[in-house]
Amino acid sequence: MSAVLEQIKEMLMKGKANDVKTLVQQALNEKIGAADILNKGLLGGMGIIGERFKKNEVYVPEVLIAARAMKAGMEILKPALAAAKVEPRGVVVIGTVKGDLHDIGKNLVGMMLEGAGFKVIDVGINVEPTKFVEAAREHNATLIGASALLTTTMTNMKEVVEALKKSDLAGKVKLMIGGAPVTQAFCDEIGADGYAPDAASAADLAKVLAK
């Protein structure tokens, strides 16, 4: 692999946003393909951060600064990706369910999904079930990710399942859920398509569900 792609990966993992920007530009100047810069450089680095996060070798602050560095690199790379017609892996609509105002977990999942090559549409917190479905339709999403941090609000995930089932997107868009009180048993009970215990696992699950 080219030395500059290795450097992009290294600097991204260290969270050096300005260095990542400079190196992405250097890679473009060296006529390295936009898809390679994305997959081997930026996403390569985020993938390693995701794995380390799963093993508790790095924590939320390290993920945040790596994600910020990735965003900085993406700003430089976006025009080249568009010109090369590089498509994202899929589109995921994410939000925290109705009645729940927590967003740290959701934001972390969003970063991990972007780090796995997805386009993320964040519909925010306290989201009505129909809003998830409307956003998925509007953005031609492959997946919906619903988060809840409270046992009292996690029951509202069932409403998201129902809203999706009743819509024209039933069978086309998959729903994954997560959050502190959520379990695989609850996921099975309400009929969601998948459950992830943490942000890095959510990105892995999205890759499987998006196939």
N, C-alpha and C positions, 0 to 999 in steps of 0.2 A: 504494500500500500504506500501511496505517496507520503513523503515526510510531512507535507503541509496538512494532510488529512489527520495524521497522527497528532500533530500539534493542536489542531482544532479540538480534537477529542480531549487531549490533556488539559488545555486551557478552559474548556467548557466544564470539565469535572472540578477544576479549581475555582470556577465561578468568575473567571477574568473576562468580563463582557467586552471591554475595549479590545483586548487581544484577539478574542474570537472574531469580532468584526473585521479587524485588520487581516487576520488569516483567511477568512472567507473571501475577502476581496482579492487577496494574493492568489488563492486557489482559482478564482475566476480568471484572473490575469494569466495564470498558467494554463488556461484552457481546460481545466478539469471540469467534467460534466456536472451540471447542477444536481442531478440525482445522486451522484457519488458523494458530492459535498454534503448533501442532506443525510443520506443513509449511512455512509462510512464515517463522516465527521461528526455532525451535530447529533443525529439520532444514535450513533454509536456511543458517544459520550453519555447521553441521557440514559441509554439502556444499561450501561454499567452502574450509573448512579441509582437507577431503579432496583437493580439486583442487590446493591450494597444496602439500600434502604430496607429491602425485605429482610436482610440478614441482621438488621440493626447495627451495621458498620458505619452508617452515616445517619443523620437525623434531619428533621424538617428544615432547619436553617440551611444546611448544605444543599438540600434539594431545591430550596427557593433560589439560592444564588446561582446554582447550575441552570435552573429554568430561565432565570433572568439573562444569563449569558447566551442560552440557546435563542431566546427571543431577539437578542441583539444581532446574532448571526443571521437569523431568519429575515430580519429587515433588509439586510444586504442581499440575501439570496432570493427573496421573493420574486423580483422581476425576472431573474434568470430561470426560476422554476416555472413561472407562467409562460415564458418564451419557449421553454423546452416541453411544455404541456405535461409537467409532472403532476399527477393526480395524488391527492392525499389517500391514505389507506381506507378512509371512510369518514363519515360525518357523525359526530356524537352530540346529542343535545343533553346537557347536564343541568341539574338544579336540585335544590333542597325542597322537600315536599311541603304542602300546605300546613301552616301552623308552626313551622320550624324555621328559626332565624339563624341557624348555625351555617357558617360557610367555609371554615378552614379546611375541613376534610374534603369538601366538594372542590375547593380551589386546588388542592393538592392532587386530586384525581385528574382535574383538568390539565394540570401541568404534565402529569405522567402520560396522559393520553396524547397530548401534543408531542411529548418526547418519544412516543411510539409511532408517530407519523399520522395521527388523526387530526382532522379539522374539528375544533371544539366550539360549540355554540352554548354559551352559559346563560341560562334564563334566570339565574339568581336564586333568591331564597323565598320561602312562603309561596311556592308555586302551585297554582290550581292544576288538577289533573288534566283538564282540557288544554291548558297552556303547553304542557309537555308535547301533547299530540299535535297541536297547531304548529309549534316550532319545528317539530320533526317533519311535518308536511311541507312547511315553507322552505326549509333548508335541504330537503331531500335526504334526510338523515337515514343512516343504517341502524343506529342504536339510540336508545334513551338511557341515561344513567340517573337514577333517583337516589337521593341521600336523605338520611334521617338520623338525628343524634339523640332523640328522646324516645322512650318506650311509648309515650302518649301520642307522638306524631307518626311513629313508624307504621301504625295501622292505616294511615292515609295512603301508604304505598299500594294497598289493595285497590284504592280508587283509581290510581294511575293504571294498574293492570286492566281494570274494567273499562276505563276510558279508551285505552288502546285497543282492547278486544272489540269494542262497539264501533270503532272507526274503520275507515277504508284502508288504514295502514296495518290492520290485523294480519299477522303472518308474514308481513314484509319487514317490519321494524321490530327489533328485539329489545327487551327491557332488562337492564341489570340494576341491582340494588346494593346498597352498602351503608355503613354507619355503625357506630359503637354498639347499639343494642340488637342489630340485625344479625340473623344467623341463616345458615343453609336451610334449616328446618322451616324457618319462617318463609324463606324464598319459595320453597316447595309448596308450602301451605297456600300462599296467595297466587301461585302460578306465574311468577316472574321467570325470565329465561336464564338468569345467572346471578350469583352472589360473590362478592369479593371482600375479604377481610381487611384489606389495606389498599392504599393507592397504587402501589406497584403491581399488586395482583390484579387490580381493576384493569390496568393497561393490558396485561396478559390475557385476561378474560375477554376484553373487547376484541383482541386480535382473533380469538377463537370464534366468537359470536359473529364477527363481521365477515367470516369466510362464506 
